[in-house]
Amino acid sequence: MTLHTGYLDRLKHDGAPAALFRVIDQLFELPAVNVTELIQRLGVSKPTAGSYIKRLEKLDILREQTGRERDRDWIAPEIVRIIEIEAPHT
């Protein structure tokens, strides 16, 4: 919950659009995203989806994972870390 609140505070201080607050909620369900998914989830254009991802990168919420120039995926590393810590180890 603390991380979620921190992310929302970052967005508020950055003057982010309301759609990005929804992206944060979705990242806590699935901490990975790509441009195509944002287009589908939010009903935004490709340039808008790309700008949202860039903004979340700038705010240190997302990090590009693939190293490719096309068909890239981003993760929320802090969320992934929490999942790994809290996941039951077998």
C-alpha positions as CSV (number, residue, x, y, z in Angstrom):
1,M,0.0,0.0,0.0
2,T,2.9,2.4,0.8
3,L,4.3,1.9,-2.7
4,H,1.0,2.4,-4.3
5,T,0.5,5.7,-2.4
6,G,4.0,6.8,-3.3
7,Y,3.3,6.2,-7.0
8,L,0.1,8.2,-6.8
9,D,1.9,11.0,-5.0
10,R,4.6,11.1,-7.8
11,L,1.9,11.4,-10.4
12,K,0.1,14.1,-8.5
13,H,3.3,16.2,-8.1
14,D,4.0,15.7,-11.8
15,G,0.5,16.8,-12.8
16,A,-0.1,13.6,-14.6
17,P,-3.4,12.9,-16.5
18,A,-6.1,10.8,-14.8
19,A,-5.5,7.9,-17.1
20,L,-2.0,7.3,-15.6
21,F,-3.6,6.8,-12.2
22,R,-5.5,3.9,-13.7
23,V,-2.3,2.5,-15.2
24,I,-0.8,2.5,-11.7
25,D,-3.7,0.5,-10.3
26,Q,-3.3,-2.0,-13.2
27,L,0.4,-2.4,-12.6
28,F,-0.4,-3.8,-9.2
29,E,-2.4,-6.5,-10.9
30,L,0.1,-7.1,-13.6
31,P,3.4,-5.3,-13.2
32,A,4.3,-5.3,-16.9
33,V,3.0,-3.2,-19.8
34,N,3.6,-2.4,-23.4
35,V,2.3,0.3,-25.8
36,T,-0.3,-2.0,-27.4
37,E,-1.8,-2.9,-24.0
38,L,-2.1,0.7,-23.0
39,I,-3.8,1.5,-26.3
40,Q,-6.3,-1.3,-25.6
41,R,-6.8,-0.7,-21.9
42,L,-7.1,3.1,-22.1
43,G,-8.4,3.7,-25.6
44,V,-5.7,6.1,-26.4
45,S,-3.6,6.6,-29.5
46,K,-0.1,5.1,-30.0
47,P,1.7,8.4,-29.5
48,T,-0.3,9.0,-26.2
49,A,0.4,5.5,-25.0
50,G,4.1,6.1,-25.7
51,S,4.2,9.4,-23.9
52,Y,2.5,7.8,-20.9
53,I,5.2,5.1,-20.7
54,K,7.9,7.7,-21.1
55,R,6.4,9.7,-18.2
56,L,6.3,6.6,-16.0
57,E,9.9,5.9,-16.9
58,K,10.9,9.5,-16.0
59,L,9.1,9.0,-12.6
60,D,11.1,5.8,-12.0
61,I,7.9,3.7,-12.0
62,L,8.6,1.7,-15.2
63,R,11.8,0.3,-16.7
64,E,12.2,-1.0,-20.2
65,Q,12.9,-4.7,-20.0
66,T,13.6,-6.1,-23.5
67,G,16.5,-3.9,-24.7
68,R,14.8,-3.9,-28.2
69,E,13.9,-0.9,-30.2
70,R,10.5,-2.3,-31.3
71,D,7.9,-4.5,-29.5
72,R,9.3,-3.4,-26.1
73,D,7.9,-4.3,-22.7
74,W,8.2,-2.3,-19.5
75,I,8.1,-3.6,-15.9
76,A,7.5,-1.9,-12.6
77,P,10.6,-3.3,-10.8
78,E,9.6,-2.2,-7.3
79,I,6.3,-4.1,-7.6
80,V,8.1,-7.1,-9.0
81,R,10.5,-7.1,-6.1
82,I,7.6,-7.0,-3.6
83,I,6.0,-9.9,-5.4
84,E,9.2,-11.9,-5.3
85,I,9.7,-11.2,-1.6
86,E,6.1,-12.1,-0.7
87,A,5.8,-15.1,-2.9
88,P,5.9,-18.4,-1.1
89,H,9.1,-20.2,-1.7
90,T,8.8,-23.9,-2.5
